[in-house]
């Protein structure tokens, strides 16, 4: 019997596909695109998390990321031969190989950069007279005999250090090499000798036989201990005076380790394993953290000691790097989940709408089969087989394209997502179609919204959804997304809001249209009345199409607002750092700009305005004014409190430091207006009367009173009284005459702004430029003045904030969410109009037999589609705006916008409603509805009325 059924099913499926190939192809394309998006999303998330983890490990300092195993020298109680054998290269290589194999998954070492050997932990005072002695302090040198020197360096002068004879603890001469930087800084050359004191006998002599240059200066071999590559001038901590001395490292021959056993330099054995991040994936982060913890103080450390010795220990900063990456990932994931749930819900609704359209087109056919004895199981089985033949290959192809498009990522989440898409279509279409035929339907029954009456079950369901939406929004506003946990209820708050809005609008939608139809009915002509009456009763404005539109528009608006918020935060951070489109200042805090440089820069092409500033940090506030508290400021001030009240006496007791900015009021006002800073009341800083400019060479006295514009914090401390201040620009009194929230080029919230013309010293320290000057010419002008000046560009500062694969990948996902949301919104409009297209064509055919002209028919369809399109567009716009306003307090975009950039402002970045993200998709819905209605009217006018009316009496 089963063979007979299969034989009967095959012709049916083949016949159906041949009968309606267009519908089958359209369904396959929709499933293909949706399965592709569903499969690509988890792989894209995995890809940017993987690239982010690898990026953080590779860019971290080699001294932090490398896993280093070290142990002290062999014990003095051991025989001399055994101690020497324990530090020779063969034994070190054997232990290093065993340690590399013992590293647990997913930690793997980059074996090409592994280094091991013997090094001195206690620097040796080098007394050779030819060594440099800044501040009369001799240098202190370290020595290391590590493997791989020839593989990681190239010989510049001399010869490679070797050991012609076997080196023992009694050897008193070995060979070594230094890098070019060490040789240049410490006056070393080929043939130089250094002496190390030993415990017994004469000193150990080290002869420099070669000068080498690193092949990869940034690699782990040279960067794990920077002194191996580059010497450093450091202050002497034991000296009561500021004295500096040189410190560096000499590279001994590979087998010279036994000679260090006789010295008092505390020799130590080490094995350094830089991590190989090429095989790591994003999900490996948690396992990697656990592995590092185990190696540092757990079962992994016991295995290491079983190989390297009982005194071995593991040192690494890799765990901190992985944990920082995990914090970034956990902060981004909840925000991404909002976009994922939104687009997933839109896609599901559109797929169900597609099934509804197919069911509507085949309703008469299936009703006939049901009336002739067809069972629901048999009809459903045929529909399932018919759908699966199209949907399953399309889902598989979508998954394949997703895997090919996104190369890195786990395959099973993508497979589950694509399978879910295919399963939804295969189940939803037969189920929705067969449920309509449980009971026989009467021919000619009304199918518009006049017959729809909300049931009690629907009312209870809507109230339940309302409670869930309110709870989700409340939870998101209270907790936010910065906690690192991805709560599906919270992330689905925009979806629930759109669902409630759709249900409310569906209930309210017919009322205004029916009210508007009453006065229109009194007008001449039937077009207006017919269009409003049909728009109020059409099933095309039902809950499902409207829900799809609202979900798509709300998701597109949310995603667009996220992108806009990220861009605004980066623009604002770049403006805060630079102060304008470009900035020229000295490298030191007190460096001033020559007049020639200011004139040259003003005359460059592209410079619209140049505002000179004299910035003076660390201006001491009077004791009476500083008592209220304040915040210190400096070149990198972030506006936080850096001072502390002094408990003792003194003239500076309780004083705080602030920043004084001298400006030219006219140019600074233009700068503030151009860059979007708060309005600057330049008229309050007129240099008249007591604040008039001083004659050339005149000194400022304490009797002069200068009006100042202060930050709110400083103004609250100073009040309206006059206060004397001592500055490098002169001594005078200040009186607050106004306040502004921000000042260009400073992140500090504690500042005073004065007219630079009233100062004794007026030479600017900073020049802020607006416009688009050529960066090369601007830097050439700054370099041509013989001093070191810094040129900062707002565009270059802005580009720093897109620096991690995780941030860039999350931003790309939101861009895709915006595009997908807009596309599904337009598709929902198209499906909604196609569902009622046969009915409208039949209506036009009947009305043409009553004298309706072609132009009137086009207007009728356009007027009928307009209210539904406006409802969807307006509802989507309002829903998107309400979603952003309600959820913005709980969304912090700092991890997406500014995280990972040193010196960036980490104050919260909240969502804001972006006008273009709200308006463009909504306008597209209205335009598409009008276009589809026009095409339908044009197509209907090409066919005769008799042809349409012969298509079936049921219409």
N, C-alpha and C positions, 0 to 999 in steps of 0.2 A: 504494500500500500504506500510505503514511503517513497518507493521508486516512482509510482504513479503520480504522487503529489509533486515530486521534483520535476517530472516531465511536464506536468500541467503548469507549474509555476514559471518555468523558463520561457515559454512562448509569451506568457502574460507580461513578464518584465521586459522582454525584448520588444514587445508590441508597444508598451507604454512609453519606453524610451524613444522609440522611433516616432511615436505620435507627437510627443512634446519634447523634442530635443533642446529647444531654447530654454525651457524651464529647468531641465536637468543640468544643462551647462551653467546657467545662472546660479543654481543652488550649489553646484560643485565649486564655482569660483568663490562664492561667499564663504563656504566652509574652508576652502583652501586658504584664503586670506586670514580668516579668524583663527584657524589652526596654526598658521604661521606666526601670528602675533602671540597666541597663547604659548606656543613652544619657544619663541624667541625671548619672551620676557624673563623666565627663570634663568635661561642661559646668559642673557645680558647682565642680570644681577650677579650671577656667578663670575662672569668675565670681569666686571669692574671690581668686584671684591678680590679676585685673584690678582689682577694687575695692581690693585692698591697695596696688597700685602707684599708682593714682590718689589714694588716701587719703594715702599718704606724700608724694607730690609736692605736693598741695594744702595739706597741713598744715605743710609745711616752711617755714622762714623764706624770705621772698621774696628776700632777698639771696643765699641759697644756691641756690635753684631756678632763678632767672632766668639766661638766657644773655646775657652782656654783651660787646659788641664795643667796644673803646676804642682810641683812638690819640692821640698828642700833637697839639698845635696845628700848623698848617701851618708849614713851615720858614721861618726868618727870611730865607733867601736868595731866597725868592719875592717877586714884586712885591706891593705892599700891596693892590692891587685883587684879586689872585688869592687872597691869604690871607683877605681879608674874604669873598669869594664862597664859599670853602670851608667857612665856619662859618655861613653863612646857612641859613635854614629850607628853602628849595627844594632846595638841594644835600644837606642832611642827610636830607630826606624821600626824595629819589631814591635815595640810598645805602641808607636804611633799608628801602625797598620791595624793592630788589634783594637785600639780605641776607635778608629774610623769605622771599622766593621760593627762595633758594638753600639754605635749611635742609634737610638730607636727611631722608628718611623714616626712622623714624616720628616724628621731632621736628617738632612744629608749634608755632607761637607763637600766643598769645592776642592777636590784633591789636587788640582793644579796650583793652588795657592797655600797649601798646608805648609806650615813651618814648625820645626822643632829643634831643640838644641839646649845649650846651657847659657845662662845670662847672669850678670851680677845685679843684685838687688840694691846694694849699697854703693853709691857713686864714690869714685876715687879722686882725691885731690891731686891734680896734675901740676907739678912744680917746675916743669920745664920752662926755662927763661924765655923761650921764643913764642910761647903761647900768649894770646892777648889777655890783658888784665884790665878791663874797665873798672874804674873805682878801686884799683890796686888789689882786687880780689882774684885769685887764680881760678881757672875753670875746674869743674868737676865732671869726670867722664865715666861712662858706663861701658861695659864690654859684653859682647854676645858672640857666641859661636853657634850659628844656626845654619841649617841646610838650605840649599836652593839658591845661593847667591849668584851663580853663573846663569841660572835660568831666569832670574828676575832682574838682572842688571847687565849693563854692557860696560866693558872696560874702556876708560877714557885715557888713562896714563898708567904706565908701569905694568905690573903683572898681577895675576890672581894670587891671593894668599894661599899657600899650600903648607903641608907638613911633610918635609922630606924624610924625617925620622919619626918614629913613634913618639907621640907626646905623652908624658907621664906627669904625675904630680911633682916630680923633682925637676922637670924641665924649666929652664930659666930664659928661654928665648922662643917666641912664636911670631908669626906673621899676621898682618891684618890689612884691612882696607877701609877707606872712608868715602863718603859720597862727595860730589862736587861742592854741594852747599856747605858741608862740614869742613872740607878743606879750605874753602874760601873764607869762612868765618873764623876759623881757628889757626890760620896761617900754616896749615899742614901741606906737605908735598911728599912725593915718593922719596923714601929714605928716612923720613922723620922717625924718631924713636920715642917711645913713652915707657915709663917705668912704674910697675905696680909693686908695692911692698908685699912680702910674703911672711908667713909665720916663722919659717926656719930657712936660713940661708940668705943668699943675695936676692935682689929684686927681680921680678919677672919683666923682661924687656920685650916690648911689642914694636916691631918694625913695620911701618906702613909701606907696603910693596905696590899698592895700586890705588887709583882713584876711579870710582865707578859712578855711573849714572843710572837711576832706576828706569826700567822699561815701562812700568806702569806706576807712576808716583802715587796715584790714588788707590792702588790695590791694597789688599789686606797685608801683604808682605811688608810694605813700607809704611802703611798708615796705622796699623794696629798700635805700634809704638812710634809716634811721630819723630822722636829724637833719633831713631835709626836713620831717617832720611834728612832731617833738618835740625840743626842745633838751635838752642833757644837761650835768650838772654833773660834771666829771671832775677828777681830781688832776693837778697840774702836775708832769710827770716831771723837769723841769729844776730844780725847787726842792729845796733840802736839807731843807726843812720841809714838813709836810703842809699844802699849800695847794690849793684848788680854784678852778676858773674855769668859766664857761659857754661852751658851744660850740653853734652852731646854723647854720641855712641860710636864706638869703634867696632867694626865687624871683623872678628877673628876668623882664622881658617876653620873649616868645617870640623876637623878632628882635634881642635885645640882645646876642647872642653876640659880634659884632665888637668891642664896647667892651672886652671882657675881654682882647683881644689886647695891649692897651697896658699891662696890669698885670703885676706880678711874682708872680702867683698860680699859675703853671703851668697855664694853661687846657688842657683836654682835651676831645676830642669823644667822645661815647658813644652807643651804640644798645643799649637794653635790651629783651630779648624774653622775657617770662614764658612758660613752657611751657603749652600747652593739653593738659591731661591727659584731656579728655573722649573723645578718639579712641584713646587708648592701651589696649592689652590686656596681659594677663599675659605671653604669649609675646614681647611686644615688648621686654621688659626687656634681654635680651642685645643686641639690635640697637641699642637706645638707648644702652647703655654704649659700644658700639663707635663710634657716631656722635659721642658727646661726646668720646671720646678722639681721634677724628679731627679734631674742631674745635679741640681744645686744642693738639695737636701732631702733625698728620698732614696728609693730603691735604685735609681740610676746611678747615684753616687757610690753605692756599694759595689756595683758592677765595675765602675771606673777604678775604684781602689783595689779591686781584685786583679786588675790588669796593671795599673801604674804604681801601686804601692799603697800602704795603709795611710800614708800622710798626704795623699793627693787630694786636691780640691778643685772644684770647677767654678770658674768665674766667667760670667757673660751678662751682657745687657740685652740679649735677644728677647727675653721675656717681657721687658718693659716696652720694647718696640712693638711686639705683637699685641700687647695689651692696649697701647695707644691706638693701633689700627682697629682693634675690636671696639673701642669706645667710639671712634669715628663711624664704623659700620653700624653700631647699635643706634647712633643718633640719626643716621640717614634712613635706616630701614623703615621706621614708622611713617615717615613722610612719603616714601616710595609706595608703601602699602596703600595709602589713600588713592594714589593714581591707579594702582593695580586693581583694586576692588571697583573703582569707578568704571574703568574701561571694560573690565570683565563683566560687570553688570549690564553695561550698554550692549556689549556683544551678545550676551545671553538673551536680552530682550529682543534684539534685532533678529536673532535666529528664530525665536518663537514667533515673531511677526511674520517671518518668511513662511514658517509652517502654517500660520493662519491664512496667509494669502493663497497658498497652495490648496488648503482645505476649502476655502471659499470658492476657488475656481472649480473644484471637483465635487462640490456638494451635491449637485443634481445627479451626477454619475453614481456616486456612492449611495445616494438615497434610492436610486433605481435598483442597485444591487441588493440593498437591504430589503426593499419591497418584494423582491423576487426570491427571498429565502436565504440571502447571504448572512452568515453569522458574524458577530462582531470579532470573534477570534480569527475567522478566515479572512475578513477584510483587513483586520489589523496586521495579520501575518503577511498578506500580499503587500501592504503599504510598507511594512518594515523591510521586506526583501527588496522592494523597489527602491527605497531610500538608501539602504545600505550599499547597493551596487554603485551608487553615485558618491555617497558620503565617505565611505571607508577609504577608497583610493585617494579622495581629495584630502582627507585628514592625514593620511600617510605621506602624501606629497608635501603638504604644508609642514609636517614635522621634519621631513628631509631638508626642505629649504631652510628651515630655522636652524638646523644643525650645521648646514653649509654656510649660512650667513653669519652665525655667531660661532666662531671656531672653538672657543674655550667655554667649558661649562659641563655640568653633570647632564647626562642624557635622560635619566629617569624622571626628573621633574618636568622636563619638556615633553616627554612621552605621556606622562599622566595628564598634562594640560591639553595636549592635542587629542588624546583619547577622550577626555571629558567633552571637548567640542563635538567630536563625532557622535558620542553617546547621547548628548543632549539633542542633537538633530534627529538621530535615529529613533529616539523614544518620543520626543515631543511631537513630531509630525504625525505618526500613526495614532498616538494617544489622543491628541487634540481632535483629529479627524473622526475617530471612532466614537468618541464621547458625544459628538453632536448627533449621532444616529442611534443612541440607546433607545430613544422613543421615535416613532415615525413622526415626521414633520408635515404640517399642512402646506399644501401648495399655495403660494401667494401670500403667506403671512408676512407681516411687517418685520423688517430687520433693522430699522433705525432706532434712535435713542428714545423715541416716544414710548416704545414698549419696555424700556429698561427702567426698572424700579429698584432702588437700593434695598437689599434684604437685610435682615438682622445679622446674618453671618458676616455680610460685608461691613456693616457698621462696627461690629466687634473687631474684625480684622484691622480696619482702619484705626480704631482707637489703640489697638495693641501696637501697631507700627508707630503711632504717634508717641506712645510712652517710650518705646525703644529709641526713637530719634532724640527725644528730649534727654534721656539718660546718656546716650552717646555724646551729645553735645556738651552736657554738663560735665561728664568725665573728662572730655578733652580739654575743656576750658580750665578745669581745676588741676589736672595732672600734666597736660601738655604732652609733647612727643619727645621730650629730651630725656626721658627716663630710660630709654633703650629697649623697652618692651613693646612688641608689636601686638596690640590688642585689636582683634578683628572688629569688635563692636565699635571701638573708637575710630578706627580707620574707615569704617563703613558709614560714619555719620553723614558725609555728603550724599551717599546713596539713599540713606533713609530720609533725609530732608527732601531730596528730589522725589522720592516715592510719595511722601505725604503731600507735597505740592501737586503732584499729578492727580492724586485722588480728589483733592479739594477742588482743583480747577475743573475736573471732569464733572463734578456735581454742580458747580456754579456756572459753567460755560454756557449751557443753553438759555439760562435766564436772561441775560442782557440781549442776546440775539432775538429772542422772542419778543422782548419789550421793544427792541428797535424795529421789528417787523410791523408793529401796529401802525406807527405813523407812516412808514414807507408804503403800507398797503393803500393808503389814501392818495398816493401820488399816481400820476399817469404812467402807464407802462407796468409790465409785470416782471421785468428783469430784476429789479431791486428786491421786490417782495419774494420772488421765487428763490433767489440766491440766499437771502437771509433765512428763509424758512427751511431750505434744504441744509444750510450750514448748521442750523440748530438741531437738526434731526439726524445728520449723517453719522454713520458709525465710524467714519474715518477719524473723527475726533475722539475716539474711545480712549480708555485708560492705557491700553498697551502702547499705541503709537505715541501718545503724549508722554508716557513714562520714559520711553526710549529717547525722545527729544530732550526732555528735561535732564535726564541722566547724562546724555552726551554733552549738552551745553554746559551743565554745571561742572562736569569733569574737565571740559576744555577750558572753562573760565578759571577753575582752580589751578590747573596745570600752568596756564598762561600767567596767572598771578604769581605762582611760585617762581617762574622764570623771570618775570619782571622784578619781583622782590630780590632775587639773587643779583640781578644786574644793578638795581638801585643801591643795594648794600655795597657792592664792589665799587661803584662810582663814588659813593659817599666816602668810603674808606680811602680811596685814592685821592679824593679832594682834600680830606682831612690831613693826609700825609704830606702832600705836595703843596696844597694851598691854592693852586691855580692850574692852568694848563701846563706851565713850566715854572721852574724855580732855579735860581742861581744863588748859591751861598757858599761861604767858606767852609773848609773841612773842620776847622776849629770853631769853638763857640764864639770867640771874640774877634774873629777875622772880619775885616771890613772890605767893602767892594770899592775899587778905584773908580773915580769919575769917568775915566776913559772906558772902562768896561761897561758901565751903565749906559753911556752914550752909544757905544757900539751895539749893545744888545737892543736898545730902543729902536735903532735904525734897521734892524734885520727885517727881511721880508716875512710877512705873516704875523708879525707882532702887532696886535691891535691896541693893547694897553700894557703899560709897565708901571707897577706900583712898588716903590722902594720902601722897605721896612727896616727899622732898627730894633732888633730883638735882643733883649737883655734878660738872661735867666738869673734866678737866685736873688732877686731884689728883696731885701729884708723889710718886712712889714714892721711898723711901729709896735711896741709892746702892747699898748692899749688897744690897738686894732687887731692884733694877732691873738689876743686872749680868747676870742670866740672860736678858735680852731680854724683850720684851713688846710690847704694841700700844697705840697711842694710842687715845683715844676722844674723842668730841666729840658735839655735837648730832646729827650725821648719821654717826656712826661706824659702820663696817661690820665692825669687828673686825680690820681689817688693821693691820699695823705701820706707824705713822706717825712714830715717833721714830727717831733714829739715835744710836748711841753717840758720845759726844763724845770726841774725841781729846785735848783740852786739859784744863787744870785747871779749878778752880772747884768750888763746893759742889754744883752740879747735874750734875757730870760723870757720864755714864752713866745719868742718871735717865730714867724713862719716865713717861708720864701714864696714869692710869686714871680710872675713874668711880666715885664714891661715891654710894650710894643709901641714904637714910635712910627707914625704913619703920616703920609701926605693925604689929608682928608679927601681932596678931589679925586685923585687916582684910586685911592682905596674904595671910595664909594662906587666908582665904575667897576672895580674888580668885584665887589660884593654883589652888585646887580647882575653881573655877567655869570658868576659862578653859582648863584642861587643861595648865597649866604643871607642871614637876616639883614633887613634894612639897616643901614648905618647912618645914624644922625650926625652927619659931618658938620652941620651948623653949630653944634655944641662945642666944637673944638677950635673955634676961631682964635688965631694968634693975635689978640688985641689986648690993650691995657697991660695988666701985670704979666700976662703970658706972651707979650710981644716978642718977636725974635731978638736975640741978643746981638750986639755989634760983634764984628770979627775979633776974636781974642778975648772977649769979655767973659768973666766968670759968673756963674749962676749962684745967687745967694739964697739963704733960707727964707728970705722975705718974699720971694716969688711964689705965686700960687698958680698952679697949672690945672685947668679943668681936665678931667679924665673920664673916660667911659670904661666901666668895669664890668666884669662878669657878675652875675647875681650873687655868687658866694662872697666875692671880695666886696661888693657894694654893701652886703649885709653886715660885714665886719667893720667897714670904714664909716658907714652912715653918711651924714651930710656934713660932718665936721672936716676941718682941714688937718692934714697929717703930714709931718715932715718925713721925707725919705732920702736916703743916700744912695746914689746910683753912679755908675761909671759915666753916665751922660750928664751928670751935674747933680747938685744938691738943691732941693726945692720942696715946696709943699704941694700936696695934691688934694683935690676936692672932687668927689664923684658928682657928675652932672647927668649921667645916663647909664643905661646898661644894655648889653647885647649878650646873647647866649653863646655865640661862637666867634672866634677870630681866625682869619686865614692862616694856614700852616701850623696851627697849634691844636693838639688834642686836649690841652689842659683846660680845666674849667675855672682856673684861677689866674686872672690876668688884668692888667691895666693898659688902656690904649690912650696915648697922648699924641699931641700934634708934634711931629718931629722938628718943625720949625722953631718950637719954643725951647728945644733942648740945647745944652751947651755943646755937646758932641752930637752932630747930626748925620755923620757918615753912615749910610745904610749897611746892614749886615746881610740882608736878603733882598732879592729882587724877584717879584712875582709877575708872571707874564700871562696874558690871555691871547688866544689866537692859535695859529698853527705854524710856529717857526720851524725851520728845517733843523732837525736834531744835530746833524753834522756841523752846520755853520754855527749853531749855538754853542756846541762844545769847543769848536775851534776858537770862537771869540773868548770863551772862558780860559782856554789853555794858553792863549796868546798873550796873557798879561803877566806871565812869569811867576805866578803864584798858583797854589793848588786850590781850585774852586770846584764845587760839586754842582752838577747839572742834573736835575730830576725832572722827568716828564710824567705827566699824569697818565698818558697812554701806557707807558712802560710799567708804571706802578699798578695800573689796572690789570695788566696782563699777568702780574704775579699771582693773582688770586685764582687763576685756573691752572693749578700746578700739580694736582694729584689725579691719577686715573679714577679714583673712587668718586671725586667731586664731578669730574667731567662725564663719567658714565652715568651718574644719577641725573645730571642735567640733560643728557641726551635722552634718557628714558622719559623725562617730563616733556621734552619737545615731541617725542613720539606719541605721548599721551594726548597732547593737544591736537596733533594732526589726526590721530585715530578717533578722538572724540568728535572732531568736526566732520570727519568722513562718515562715521556711523550716524550722526545727526542728519546729514543729507540723505543717507540711505534710508533712514526711518521715514523721512518725508516722502521719498519716492515710493516706498512700499505702502505707505498709508494711502497715497493717491492711486496707486495701481490696484489696490484692493477694491476700490469703488469705481474703477475706470469703465467696466462694462455697463454698469448701471447708468453712468453719466452719458455714455455714447447712445444707449437706448433712449434716454430722456431727450437728448438732442434730436434724435431721429423722429420721435413722436411730436416734439414741438415744431419741427420743421414742416410736418404735415399740417400743422395749424397756422403756418405763416411766419414762423420764426426765421429771421434772416441769419446769414453766416456771422455777421458782425455781432448781432445780439447773442448768438450762441457762444461766441468767444467771451463776451463780457459776462455772460451768465456763469460760465465755468470759472472765470477769473474771480468774480465777486464771491462765488461759493467757496473757493479755496483760500481767499484772503483772510477771513476771520480765523480759520483754523491755523493758518500759518502765523498770523499775528499772535494768537493765543500761545502757540508753542514758543515763538521767539521771545515774546514778552515774559512768559512764564519762565523760560530758561534763563533769560537775563536776570530776572529778579531772584530766581532760585540760586543761580551762581553767585550773585552779589550777596544774598543773605548767608549763603554757606561760608563765603570768605569772611564776612563780618563776624559771624558767630564763632568760627573756628580760629580766627587769626590770633586771639590771645593765647591759644594753646600750641601754636606752631612756631618753632624757632628755626630760622633758616641759617643760623651761623655755621653749622657743620657743612652745609652745601655752599655757602658763599665765601666764608673767610677762614675756615679752619685750616690749619696746616701751614699758614703763612706767618713767619716770625714778625712780630711787631704790629700785627693787624688788630683792629679794634674788635673785641669779642663781646660787645654789648648786644643784647637780643635784637634779632632782625625779624620783625613780624610780617605777616602777609598784608598785602593791600590789594584792593580791587583794581585790576588793570582794565582800562576802558576798551582797548583793542581786543583783548581776549574775551570780553563780554559781548562786544558789539559785532565783531566780524562773523562768528558762527551764527549768531541770531539773524544778521542780515542775509547770510547765505541761505538760511532756511526759507525766508520770505522770497528771495530771488528764485530759488529752485522751485518752490510751490507755484509761483507765477509762471515760470518757464514750462513746467510740466502741464499746467492747465492750458496754456497757449498751444502747446504741441498736441494735446488731446483734442482741443477744439479744431485745430487745423486738420488733423487726421480724420476726425469725424466728418468734416465738411467734404472730404474727398470721396467718401462712400455714400451711396444713395440711401435714402430712408428705407426703401423696400428691402435692400440688402441687410440692413441692420435689424429690421423688424422680423425678417425671416430667420434670423439666427436662433430663435427659440421663443415659444409663446410664454415661457416662464418670466421673461423679462418685460 
